Amino acid sequence: MEPWRYYNLKEPVRPTVYEFENARGYLDHLDALGVERGLVLPNYGIPVQEHGFSLNPLILDSIAQNDRLVGGLWVSILPVNKERTLEALTHAGESGVVALKTTFLLGGNPDPNTWDEETAELAEACFAAAEEHDLVFHFHTSAGGSSDINNYIPLVEKYGKRIKIYLVHFGGGVSGHIKLVPQFLDWVEQGYKVYADTTWTIGFGARWLLTEIEKRGVGADRVLFASDEPWSDFWGEYWKIYGAPVGDELKERILWQNYEELYGDRTPR
């Protein structure tokens, strides 16, 4: 990821400090942390439509060469990205590909009621690929703007019984957490195939979600640990789970067992 003049800074910066340029660098990082396996996804950290797509070949190469890794492909439902997305979807059935990933920070809206015909057609191509190959569709969430959880409610309720929908960052802020904790567990009870991680959750967010899972007895198999590196950090995300006031059984599920169930049996051997 090249340095960028974020927010009209005077000079381009690289705020992540470190990155993983290849699979070996990422595996060395996992080894230092004592982590056995991982899911790798393109980093879209600069506001350039092509950037996430440019990393798909690296993802495919990394998962083809390493049985410790599975990966996701970058896609977009924006018509401007139609050719890039359709090309990415040609790889959806390859060994080790377990997910699709997109964001609406670069434009568009997850609410199907806002889509024009071109957008709806491209979204359908993504949903069809996810359905055919049993891929988990990862969506960035953040409080406010187009990525607000309010805009994802119609998406989940229209497509969430057809495909697996993964809400990255669990709403991404105070309002997102408060809206999503009850809604997420309601969805699970209602049969929606929803998943989430607790990256970027603010203080109470992960704690409230985990205690509600134990209280309601639902959702233990739908939350996964993720580090979101290099934008977050492994240990900060780890302690949100490990330090939560819930039982060890739930912590173990979130830290590794749910990953094994959702992705593990498709890892190349």
N, C-alpha and C positions, 0 to 999 in steps of 0.2 A: 504494500500500500504506500503510494507516494505521499510525501508531506503535503498538507493542504492548508490554505488560508481560511480556516473555519471562522465563522462569525465576524468576518471583516478584520481579522487580526492583521497586524502590520507585516508579518512574515509567515510563510508556511510552517506548520509544526507537525510532528508525529507524536501525538499524545499517548499512544499505547506503550511507548518505550521499547517493547520487544515484539517481534512477530515470529511466525513459523513459515519460513520460505519453502520448506519441503517436508516430506513425511519424516525423514530422519530427524530433523530438528524438533518436530512435534513429539516423536517417540522418545527422544532424549529428555524432553520436558516431562513426559508422563513417567519415565523411569525415575527421575529425580523426585517426583511426588509419590512414587509407589503405586501408581495407577496402572492397571493391566490393559484396559481397552478404552476406546473412545469413539465418539461420533464427530466427524469433521464436516464443516459447512463453509461455504465461501464467506469471506469478510467483505461487507459492502460499505465500509466506513467512510468513503468519500462520495459526494453527490454526483456521481457519473453513472449513467444508466448501464454502460458497458462493463463496469468494473466487476460486479459480482459474477457476470457470465464469463469473464476472462479467467476466472479461477476454477471453473468447472473441469477443464482438462487436468489441472493439478489434483483436484479431488479424485477424479477417476483413476489417475495414475497411482495416487497414494493408496487407495483401497485395493487396487489390483495387486500391489506389491507387498501388502502387509495384512496379515490375517488378524491383527489386533485392532484394525480400524474398519468402520463402516462410514458411509458418507451420504451427503445430500446434495442435490443439484439446485443451482440458482435458477429461478423462473420469475416471470412477471406477467400480470394480466393486462398491462398497459399495451395498447395497440402499437405504440412505437417500438415495443420490444417483441413483436410477434415472431419475426424470423429467428431471433436469438432463442426465444422460449421454445419454439417448435423444434429447433435443433437440439436443445438440451433434453427435451422429452424423448428423443430417439434413443437416449441412453438409459431411460427409466427402468428397463428390464435387466440391466447388467448386474453381474454378481457384486454384492456389497453395497449397491445403491438401495438405501432404505427410506429416504426422505426427499421431499421438496422443500425449498425455503424461499420466502418472499417478504417484502416489506412494502408499506405504503408511505414511508417517509420520502420516497422519491416521486410521489404522485399517486393519484387514484384513491379509491376508497373500498374497504372490504364489504360494505353494505351492498348486496346484490340489487337493491332497489335504485341505486345510483348508476348502475352500469348501462352503457349504450350497447348496441348489438355487437359491435366488434369486441368490446371488452368481455361481454358475456360468452361469446364464442371461444375466446382464448382461455377464459376461466374454465369453461367446460372441457377444453383439451387437457388442462392441468388436472381437473377432477377425474376425468376418465383415466388418465395415466395412473393417478394415485389409486383409483379403485382397481384397475386391472392388475397392478403390480403390488398391491397392499402396501403402499408407501404412506408414511406419516407426513402430513402437510404442515410445516412450521410457519407460523405467522408472527411477525414482530408486533408487539403491543406496547403502547405508551399512553400515558394520561393526556387527554386533550388532543385536538386536531383529528386528522383522519384515522389515526391508529388507536383512538380511544375505544375502550371495550364496548361502549354503546353501539359502535358501528359493527362490531363483530357478532352481536347477538343475532341479527337476522342471518348472517352467514352460517353460524353454527346451527341455527334452527332450521335452515333450509338444506344444508349439506352434511350436517354432523352425524346423521345416522347412515349415511352413504360411505363416507370416508373418515379416516382418523385425522382430527384437527388438533394441532398442538399450539397452544397460546404461549409464546415466548415472553418471559418477564412477568407473567401473571398479572397483566394489566398495567404494569410499569409505573406505579405511583400510588399515593395515598387513595385518591378517588377510585383508581382502578382496582386496588385490593378490596376496598369496601364494597364496591359493586360486585366484584367477581367471586369472592369467597362463597356467599350463599348461592349465587347463580350457578357456579361451576359444579357444586355438589348436587344441586337440583338437576342439572343436565345429566350427571352420571346416573342418578336415580331414574331418570326418564329414558335412559337407553342411548344417549348420545355418546359418540366415540371421541370424547374430549380428553386432552392431556395437557400438561403444563409443567414448567419448571419454576424455580423461585429466584432465578437470577434477577439482580437489580431490585429485588423487593426491599421496601423500606422497613426498618425495624420490626414493627408489629406484623408485617405482611405474612412472612413464612410462619411465624409463631401462631398466628390466628388460624391460618389454613390448616396446619398440622393438628392443632388441638380440636378444630371442628371436625376433621376427618375421624379422629378417635371418638369424639362425642356422638357423631351421627352414624359411625360404622360404615361409611361409604367413601370411596375415592382413594383408598390406600394404594391401589394399583395404577393410579392415573397421574401421579406427580413424580418427576424425575429430577435427580441432581444434575446440574450443569454448571460449568465454570464460566462460560461465555468469554473465555480468554481469546484475544488479548484485551478486550474492552473491560472485562471485570478481572477478578483474580481468584484462583482456586481456593485458597484458604479462607478468604472472606465468605465465599459461597458455601464452603464445606461447613463452617461453624454455624451458619444459619440453621442447618439441618441437625448437625451433631449436638448443638447446644440447646435445641428446642426442648421444652418441658413435656415430652411425649415418650412413649415406650421405645425400647430398643428395636422391637420388631418392626415398627413403622419406619424408624430411621434406616434400618437395613434395607427395607423395601425401596425406599427413595434413593439411597446412596448407590445401590447396584442391582438389586433384584428386579426392579421394574425395567431397567435397561436390558437385562438379560431376556426378559419376557417379550419386550417390544421389539428389540433389534437383534438379540444375541444369536438366535437360531439361524439367522440368515448370514452370519459372518462367514466369508470364504475360509475354507480349511485346506 
